[in-house]
């Protein structure tokens, strides 16, 4: 999203582009896991996975709709601050040896 903003895209256009790119990666990862589930030949696991996919899909749609409404009125400042604080915190934990 940041790169798209630097290229002159609007906030909503940058978010759309970022989400389209994410869909490709998430779908690919889901397909790989789906193939593993099919190889297991466990019918109950397959049913449970399908239910989880449906719930994930609809909750994702709701989250995207809410985010797009948010971006129509507000800036990326909240997300930028979140990324800087989280990144700094993770680096601090990494360099202090708390996580490895």
Kinemage of the C-alpha trace (Angstrom):
@kinemage 1
@onewidth
@group {chain A} dominant
@subgroup {mainchain}
@vectorlist {calphas} color= white
{ca unk a 1} P 0.000 0.000 0.000
{ca unk a 2} L 2.837 2.334 0.794
{ca unk a 3} L 4.456 1.844 -2.615
{ca unk a 4} L 1.127 2.428 -4.366
{ca unk a 5} L 0.649 5.650 -2.393
{ca unk a 6} L 4.131 6.819 -3.459
{ca unk a 7} L 3.125 6.101 -7.074
{ca unk a 8} L 0.131 8.415 -6.743
{ca unk a 9} L -2.704 5.970 -6.102
{ca unk a 10} L -5.522 7.041 -3.805
{ca unk a 11} L -5.913 5.322 -0.436
{ca unk a 12} L -8.743 3.097 -1.661
{ca unk a 13} L -6.946 2.253 -4.921
{ca unk a 14} L -3.793 1.331 -3.001
{ca unk a 15} L -5.808 -0.903 -0.675
{ca unk a 16} L -7.599 -2.560 -3.617
{ca unk a 17} L -4.294 -3.315 -5.321
{ca unk a 18} L -2.740 -4.648 -2.123
{ca unk a 19} L -5.736 -6.886 -1.449
{ca unk a 20} L -5.707 -8.244 -4.995
{ca unk a 21} L -2.054 -9.200 -4.594
{ca unk a 22} L -2.786 -10.802 -1.223
{ca unk a 23} L -5.607 -12.878 -2.711
{ca unk a 24} L -3.146 -14.611 -5.039
{ca unk a 25} L -0.775 -15.573 -2.229
{ca unk a 26} L -3.545 -16.659 0.143
{ca unk a 27} L -5.294 -18.696 -2.558
{ca unk a 28} L -2.052 -20.465 -3.446
{ca unk a 29} L -1.344 -21.333 0.175
{ca unk a 30} L -4.930 -22.525 0.592
{ca unk a 31} L -4.644 -24.751 -2.448
{ca unk a 32} L -1.491 -26.388 -1.096
{ca unk a 33} L -3.170 -27.065 2.259
{ca unk a 34} L -6.277 -28.282 0.430
{ca unk a 35} L -4.205 -30.812 -1.477
{ca unk a 36} L -2.730 -32.067 1.794
{ca unk a 37} L -6.232 -32.470 3.237
{ca unk a 38} L -7.369 -34.382 0.150
{ca unk a 39} L -4.349 -36.696 0.441
{ca unk a 40} L -5.296 -37.435 4.072
{ca unk a 41} L -8.585 -38.961 2.846
{ca unk a 42} L -10.214 -37.911 6.116
{ca unk a 43} L -13.810 -36.967 5.306
{ca unk a 44} L -14.473 -35.250 8.651
{ca unk a 45} L -11.311 -33.163 8.315
{ca unk a 46} L -12.395 -32.175 4.801
{ca unk a 47} L -15.833 -31.096 6.041
{ca unk a 48} L -14.324 -29.117 8.906
{ca unk a 49} L -11.850 -27.433 6.560
{ca unk a 50} L -14.643 -26.501 4.145
{ca unk a 51} L -16.662 -24.950 6.970
{ca unk a 52} L -13.572 -23.025 8.108
{ca unk a 53} L -12.974 -21.775 4.551
{ca unk a 54} L -16.572 -20.532 4.305
{ca unk a 55} L -16.388 -18.693 7.639
{ca unk a 56} L -13.006 -17.221 6.703
{ca unk a 57} L -14.298 -16.063 3.332
{ca unk a 58} L -17.310 -14.249 4.752
{ca unk a 59} L -15.457 -12.730 7.698
{ca unk a 60} L -12.770 -11.584 5.241
{ca unk a 61} L -15.382 -9.901 3.064
{ca unk a 62} L -16.784 -8.087 6.068
{ca unk a 63} L -13.309 -7.000 7.221
{ca unk a 64} L -12.427 -5.736 3.730
{ca unk a 65} L -15.694 -3.822 3.430
{ca unk a 66} L -15.127 -2.174 6.806
{ca unk a 67} L -11.515 -1.338 5.945
{ca unk a 68} L -12.522 0.234 2.633
{ca unk a 69} L -15.173 2.355 4.386
{ca unk a 70} L -12.536 3.395 6.935
{ca unk a 71} L -10.067 4.359 4.198
{ca unk a 72} L -12.639 6.540 2.434
{ca unk a 73} L -12.711 8.838 5.477
{ca unk a 74} L -9.371 8.394 7.236
{ca unk a 75} L -5.687 8.101 6.329
{ca unk a 76} L -3.149 5.289 6.674
{ca unk a 77} L -1.632 7.013 9.717
{ca unk a 78} L -3.091 4.472 12.149
{ca unk a 79} L -1.692 1.572 10.106
{ca unk a 80} L 1.679 3.283 9.684
{ca unk a 81} L 2.002 3.888 13.421
{ca unk a 82} L 0.970 0.298 14.122
{ca unk a 83} L 3.626 -1.039 11.738
{ca unk a 84} L 6.364 1.181 13.165
{ca unk a 85} L 5.502 0.326 16.783
{ca unk a 86} L 5.136 -3.400 16.083
{ca unk a 87} L 8.320 -3.498 13.993
{ca unk a 88} L 10.301 -1.614 16.602
{ca unk a 89} L 8.967 -3.838 19.363
{ca unk a 90} L 9.830 -7.001 17.465
{ca unk a 91} L 13.324 -5.730 16.691
{ca unk a 92} L 13.821 -4.849 20.358
{ca unk a 93} L 12.697 -8.331 21.404
{ca unk a 94} L 14.939 -9.917 18.791
{ca unk a 95} L 18.050 -7.950 19.712
{ca unk a 96} L 17.552 -8.375 23.465
{ca unk a 97} L 17.348 -12.134 23.019
{ca unk a 98} L 13.758 -12.515 24.247
{ca unk a 99} L 12.837 -14.136 20.922
{ca unk a 100} L 15.183 -15.957 18.618
